[in-house]
């Protein structure tokens, strides 16, 4: 492998890793958002149930 090819390959590896890191961060954000939505929905259901008693 030529030096230029090796450099290009290493840059590609770095970009892929950065994309993987970004995707991981986004998945964590989505998971946290889903937990908050679920918690809020559960609280809302609990309040509705308490009001209708």
C-alpha positions as CSV (number, residue, x, y, z in Angstrom):
1,X,0.0,0.0,0.0
2,X,1.4,3.4,-1.0
3,X,1.8,6.1,1.6
4,X,-1.0,8.2,0.1
5,X,-3.3,5.2,0.1
6,X,-2.5,4.5,3.8
7,X,-3.1,8.1,4.8
8,X,-6.4,8.1,2.9
9,X,-7.4,4.8,4.5
10,X,-6.6,6.1,8.0
11,X,-8.6,9.3,7.3
12,X,-11.5,7.1,6.2
13,X,-11.3,5.1,9.4
14,X,-11.3,8.3,11.4
15,X,-14.4,9.6,9.6
16,X,-16.2,6.3,10.1
17,X,-15.4,6.4,13.8
18,X,-16.6,9.9,14.1
19,X,-19.9,8.9,12.4
20,X,-20.2,6.0,14.7
21,X,-19.7,8.3,17.7
22,X,-22.3,10.7,16.4
23,X,-24.8,7.9,15.8
24,X,-24.2,6.6,19.3
25,X,-24.8,10.0,20.8
26,X,-28.0,10.4,18.8
27,X,-29.3,6.9,19.9
28,X,-28.6,7.9,23.5
29,X,-30.6,11.2,23.0
30,X,-33.5,9.3,21.4
31,X,-33.5,6.7,24.3
32,X,-33.5,9.5,26.9
33,X,-36.3,11.3,25.1
34,X,-38.3,8.1,24.9
35,X,-37.8,7.5,28.6
36,X,-39.0,11.1,29.4
37,X,-42.0,10.7,27.2
38,X,-42.9,7.3,28.8
39,X,-42.5,8.8,32.3
40,X,-44.6,11.8,31.4
41,X,-47.3,9.6,29.8
42,X,-47.3,7.3,32.9
43,X,-47.7,10.3,35.2
44,X,-50.5,11.7,33.0
45,X,-52.3,8.3,33.2
46,X,-51.8,8.2,36.9
47,X,-53.3,11.7,37.4
48,X,-56.2,10.9,35.1
49,X,-56.9,7.7,37.0
50,X,-56.7,9.6,40.4
51,X,-59.1,12.3,39.1
52,X,-61.7,9.8,37.9
53,X,-62.0,8.0,41.2
